[in-house]
Amino acid sequence: MDKNQKFNQVISNIFRVNSKIRYVSIIDLDGRITASEMKSDLQSLLKKTNEEKFCEHVAIRRRMRHEFDKKLGKVNFIHVERENITQLVLYSKSYSFFITIEPEITSNSKSKIVTKAKKIVSTLK
């Protein structure tokens, strides 16, 4: 299986975790989107250029957080609650995984999404 197929498989597996997941992207360490998918019946809340800029910022913030890893430990995941969307960022060694979720799901459901998605992203090095 080539890298693109592996990325697409990981994205598909993450979407299967919960029907409220809207969007999944895999971002390299330089902030470039290597693969992404929006749920087919939804429109993005951001324009394409804003989405790319946001993903660049995910990589920048990752580098900034890394500075504190020795004292505080490695980041397990980032969870941001906004009025219109819930955002999650998970890390593997070489990629960041940006996941958006409809905001109305319960905290327990979000926790299950994180747990299952972390297992899925651990398959990519």
C-alpha positions as CSV (number, residue, x, y, z in Angstrom):
1,M,0.0,0.0,0.0
2,D,1.5,3.4,-1.0
3,K,1.6,6.4,1.3
4,N,-1.5,8.1,-0.3
5,Q,-3.5,4.9,0.1
6,K,-2.4,4.7,3.7
7,F,-3.4,8.3,4.4
8,N,-6.8,7.8,2.8
9,Q,-7.3,4.6,4.8
10,V,-6.5,6.4,8.1
11,I,-8.9,9.2,7.2
12,S,-11.7,6.7,6.4
13,N,-11.1,4.9,9.6
14,I,-11.3,8.1,11.6
15,F,-14.6,9.0,9.9
16,R,-16.0,5.6,11.0
17,V,-15.4,6.4,14.6
18,N,-18.4,8.8,14.9
19,S,-21.0,10.2,12.5
20,K,-20.6,13.7,13.8
21,I,-17.0,14.0,12.5
22,R,-17.0,16.7,9.8
23,Y,-13.5,16.9,8.5
24,V,-10.1,15.1,8.8
25,S,-6.8,16.3,7.5
26,I,-3.3,14.9,7.9
27,I,-0.7,17.7,8.1
28,D,3.1,17.3,7.7
29,L,5.6,18.9,10.1
30,D,5.9,21.9,7.7
31,G,2.1,22.6,7.9
32,R,1.2,21.2,4.5
33,I,-2.0,19.2,4.1
34,T,-0.9,15.8,2.8
35,A,-4.4,14.4,2.7
36,S,-7.9,15.6,3.8
37,E,-11.5,14.9,3.4
38,M,-14.7,16.7,4.3
39,K,-17.9,14.7,5.0
40,S,-19.6,14.5,1.7
41,D,-22.9,16.2,2.6
42,L,-21.2,19.2,4.3
43,Q,-19.6,22.4,3.3
44,S,-16.4,23.7,4.9
45,L,-16.7,26.5,7.4
46,L,-13.5,28.0,6.0
47,K,-12.4,28.9,2.6
48,K,-9.6,26.8,1.1
49,T,-6.9,29.4,1.7
50,N,-8.0,29.9,5.3
51,E,-8.0,26.1,5.8
52,E,-4.4,25.9,4.5
53,K,-3.4,28.8,6.7
54,F,-5.0,27.1,9.8
55,C,-3.1,23.9,9.1
56,E,0.2,25.9,8.8
57,H,-0.6,27.3,12.3
58,V,-1.2,23.7,13.6
59,A,2.4,22.9,12.7
60,I,3.7,26.1,14.2
61,R,1.9,25.5,17.5
62,R,3.2,22.0,17.5
63,R,6.8,23.2,17.4
64,M,6.0,25.8,20.1
65,R,4.5,23.1,22.4
66,H,7.5,20.8,21.8
67,E,9.6,23.4,23.7
68,F,7.9,22.4,26.9
69,D,7.9,18.6,26.5
70,K,10.9,17.9,28.8
71,K,9.2,19.7,31.8
72,L,5.5,19.0,31.1
73,G,5.5,15.9,29.0
74,K,4.5,15.3,25.4
75,V,1.1,16.6,24.2
76,N,-1.5,13.9,23.9
77,F,-4.0,15.9,22.0
78,I,-5.5,19.4,21.7
79,H,-9.2,20.0,22.2
80,V,-10.7,23.4,21.2
81,E,-14.4,24.2,21.7
82,R,-15.8,26.9,19.4
83,E,-19.3,28.1,19.0
84,N,-19.7,26.4,15.6
85,I,-17.3,23.5,15.7
86,T,-15.2,21.3,18.0
87,Q,-11.6,20.9,16.9
88,L,-9.1,18.1,17.8
89,V,-5.5,17.8,16.9
90,L,-3.6,14.6,17.5
91,Y,0.1,13.9,16.9
92,S,2.1,11.0,15.5
93,K,5.8,11.2,15.1
94,S,5.7,12.9,11.6
95,Y,2.1,14.2,11.2
96,S,-0.6,16.2,12.9
97,F,-4.2,15.0,12.5
98,F,-6.8,17.8,12.5
99,I,-10.3,16.6,13.1
100,T,-13.5,18.8,13.3
101,I,-16.7,17.6,14.9
102,E,-20.2,19.0,15.2
103,P,-20.3,20.9,18.5
104,E,-23.5,19.4,19.9
105,I,-22.1,16.0,20.9
106,T,-21.5,15.1,24.5
107,S,-18.1,15.3,26.3
108,N,-18.2,11.5,26.7
109,S,-18.6,11.0,22.9
110,K,-15.7,13.4,22.3
111,S,-13.5,11.5,24.7
112,K,-14.4,8.2,22.9
113,I,-13.5,9.9,19.5
114,V,-10.1,10.9,20.9
115,T,-9.3,7.5,22.3
116,K,-10.2,5.7,19.1
117,A,-8.6,8.2,16.8
118,K,-5.3,8.1,18.8
119,K,-5.2,4.3,18.1
120,I,-5.8,4.9,14.4
121,V,-3.2,7.7,14.0
122,S,-0.6,5.6,15.8
123,T,-0.5,3.4,12.7
124,L,1.3,6.2,10.8
125,K,4.9,6.9,11.8
